[in-house]
């Protein structure tokens, strides 16, 4: 009888431990795509570019951050368990100030991604637009709606991607995982009970 009580107690402790906490997601691939160099892959670049230009000769760049899905092993099966999620990016260069916005994309992004074969992101699951200026070294983006959508789409095992898109003629570069393990993009999310 005590054996079963000990097992039940251990299971209750494990359930409680999985219900609240702070987690860092493991990035699988970080890359960007370029509208002019449609066939180029940039997964080995030190910089992750985001830009939107009104000029017909200027390129548009979108950054893709693909993450391994560990929600199930962390005890996260319901989007309401996500209380907050923050994407932290280190700014390497700002050519033009403006706004960026993050979007959800279901599935993994391969390191061979190009503009020609990119998949459209979900326009209904996004962050708010956030201003980028030359004064910032570190940039934080609230991606709570995106992580909630990732849990809703697949709580166990399916990878997901965050896509960074420029607005207002912005041109900014962030540090990639190729350049630095310390300054690469970091995604953290907090769960509640």
C-alpha positions as CSV (number, residue, x, y, z in Angstrom):
1,X,0.0,0.0,0.0
2,X,2.8,2.4,0.9
3,X,4.4,1.6,-2.5
4,X,1.3,2.8,-4.4
5,X,1.0,5.9,-2.2
6,X,4.7,6.7,-3.0
7,X,4.1,6.2,-6.7
8,X,1.0,8.4,-6.7
9,X,2.9,11.1,-4.7
10,X,5.7,11.0,-7.2
11,X,3.3,11.4,-10.1
12,X,1.6,14.3,-8.5
13,X,5.0,16.0,-8.0
14,X,5.8,15.5,-11.6
15,X,2.5,16.9,-12.7
16,X,3.0,20.0,-10.5
17,X,6.5,20.5,-11.9
18,X,5.3,20.4,-15.5
19,X,2.4,22.8,-14.9
20,X,4.4,26.0,-14.2
21,X,7.9,27.2,-15.2
22,X,10.1,29.0,-17.6
23,X,11.5,27.3,-20.7
24,X,14.0,28.2,-23.4
25,X,13.2,26.8,-26.8
26,X,16.0,25.1,-28.8
27,X,16.5,26.8,-32.1
28,X,17.0,24.3,-35.0
29,X,17.5,26.6,-38.0
30,X,17.9,30.3,-38.4
31,X,18.1,31.8,-41.8
32,X,16.7,34.6,-44.0
33,X,15.4,34.8,-47.6
34,X,16.0,37.6,-50.1
35,X,13.5,38.7,-52.9
36,X,16.2,39.6,-55.4
37,X,18.5,36.6,-54.8
38,X,15.5,34.2,-55.1
39,X,17.6,31.0,-55.3
40,X,20.1,31.8,-52.5
41,X,20.1,30.2,-49.1
42,X,21.5,32.2,-46.2
43,X,21.5,29.6,-43.3
44,X,25.3,30.0,-42.9
45,X,25.2,33.8,-42.7
46,X,26.4,35.6,-39.5
47,X,23.5,38.0,-39.9
48,X,19.7,37.6,-40.1
49,X,18.2,40.4,-42.3
50,X,14.7,41.8,-42.1
51,X,13.8,44.5,-44.6
52,X,10.9,46.0,-46.5
53,X,11.6,48.6,-49.2
54,X,9.2,50.6,-51.4
55,X,12.0,51.0,-54.0
56,X,11.6,48.4,-56.8
57,X,15.3,47.9,-56.9
58,X,15.7,47.1,-53.2
59,X,15.4,43.6,-51.8
60,X,12.9,42.4,-49.2
61,X,14.3,40.1,-46.6
62,X,12.4,37.9,-44.1
63,X,14.0,35.9,-41.3
64,X,12.9,32.4,-40.4
65,X,13.6,31.0,-36.9
66,X,12.7,27.3,-36.7
67,X,12.3,25.6,-33.3
68,X,12.1,22.1,-32.0
69,X,8.7,21.4,-30.3
70,X,9.2,20.2,-26.7
71,X,5.8,21.3,-25.3
72,X,4.6,17.8,-24.6
73,X,7.7,16.8,-22.6
74,X,7.4,20.1,-20.7
75,X,3.8,19.3,-19.7
76,X,2.3,21.9,-22.1
77,X,-0.8,20.7,-23.9
78,X,-3.1,23.7,-23.8
79,X,-2.4,27.2,-25.3
80,X,-3.9,28.7,-22.1
81,X,-0.9,27.3,-20.2
82,X,1.4,29.9,-21.9
83,X,1.4,33.1,-19.9
84,X,4.1,34.9,-21.8
85,X,6.7,34.4,-24.5
86,X,9.6,36.6,-25.5
87,X,12.0,36.5,-28.4
88,X,15.2,38.3,-27.7
89,X,17.4,39.4,-30.7
90,X,20.8,41.1,-30.7
91,X,20.9,43.9,-33.2
92,X,24.0,43.8,-35.4
93,X,23.2,46.6,-37.8
94,X,20.4,49.1,-38.5
95,X,20.5,50.6,-42.0
96,X,17.0,52.0,-41.9
97,X,14.7,52.4,-38.8
98,X,11.2,51.0,-39.0
99,X,9.0,48.3,-37.6
100,X,9.0,44.6,-37.7
101,X,6.4,42.0,-36.9
102,X,6.6,38.3,-36.1
103,X,4.3,35.6,-37.5
104,X,3.7,31.9,-36.9
105,X,4.5,29.3,-39.4
106,X,3.5,25.6,-38.8
107,X,6.3,23.2,-39.5
108,X,10.1,23.2,-39.7
109,X,12.2,25.5,-41.9
110,X,15.1,23.8,-43.7
111,X,18.5,25.4,-43.9
112,X,18.1,25.3,-47.7
113,X,15.2,27.7,-47.7
114,X,15.1,30.3,-50.5
115,X,12.7,33.0,-51.5
116,X,11.3,30.8,-54.3
117,X,10.4,27.9,-52.0
118,X,9.3,29.8,-48.8
119,X,5.9,28.9,-47.3
120,X,3.5,31.6,-46.4
121,X,3.1,32.3,-42.7
122,X,-0.1,32.6,-40.7
123,X,-1.4,36.2,-40.9
124,X,-3.8,35.5,-38.0
125,X,-1.1,34.5,-35.5
126,X,1.3,37.4,-35.0
127,X,3.0,39.7,-32.6
128,X,2.3,43.5,-32.5
129,X,4.5,45.6,-34.7
130,X,7.5,47.0,-32.9
131,X,9.8,49.9,-33.7
132,X,13.5,49.3,-34.4
133,X,15.9,52.2,-34.0
134,X,19.6,52.7,-34.1
135,X,19.9,53.1,-30.3
136,X,19.0,49.5,-29.6
137,X,21.5,46.7,-29.0
138,X,19.1,44.1,-27.8
139,X,15.6,43.8,-29.0
140,X,12.7,42.0,-27.3
141,X,9.5,41.0,-29.1
142,X,6.4,39.7,-27.3
143,X,5.5,36.5,-29.2
144,X,2.9,35.1,-26.8
145,X,0.2,34.7,-29.5
146,X,2.6,32.8,-31.7
147,X,3.6,30.3,-29.0
148,X,0.0,29.8,-28.0
149,X,-0.7,29.1,-31.7
150,X,2.2,26.6,-31.8
151,X,0.8,24.7,-28.8
152,X,-2.7,24.7,-30.4
153,X,-1.3,23.5,-33.7
154,X,0.7,20.6,-32.3
155,X,1.6,20.1,-28.7
156,X,3.8,17.0,-29.3
157,X,6.7,16.8,-31.6
158,X,5.8,19.1,-34.5
159,X,8.4,21.8,-35.2
160,X,7.3,25.5,-35.7
161,X,8.8,28.6,-37.1
162,X,8.7,32.3,-36.2
163,X,9.0,34.6,-39.3
164,X,10.2,38.1,-38.9
165,X,8.8,40.5,-41.5
166,X,9.7,44.2,-42.0
167,X,7.3,47.1,-42.3
168,X,7.8,50.9,-43.0
169,X,11.0,50.6,-45.1
170,X,13.0,49.0,-42.3
171,X,16.4,47.4,-42.8
172,X,17.9,45.7,-39.8
173,X,20.3,42.7,-39.2
174,X,20.3,40.5,-36.1
175,X,23.1,38.2,-34.9
176,X,22.6,34.6,-36.1
177,X,23.5,31.3,-34.4
178,X,26.3,31.0,-37.0
179,X,28.0,34.1,-35.5
180,X,27.5,33.6,-31.8
181,X,26.1,31.0,-29.4
182,X,25.8,33.8,-26.8
183,X,24.1,36.4,-28.9
184,X,21.9,34.3,-31.2
185,X,18.1,34.6,-31.0
186,X,16.6,33.3,-27.8
187,X,13.0,32.3,-27.3
188,X,11.7,31.9,-23.8
189,X,8.2,31.2,-22.6
190,X,6.6,31.1,-19.2
191,X,3.7,28.8,-18.2
192,X,1.3,29.1,-15.3
193,X,-0.7,26.7,-13.3
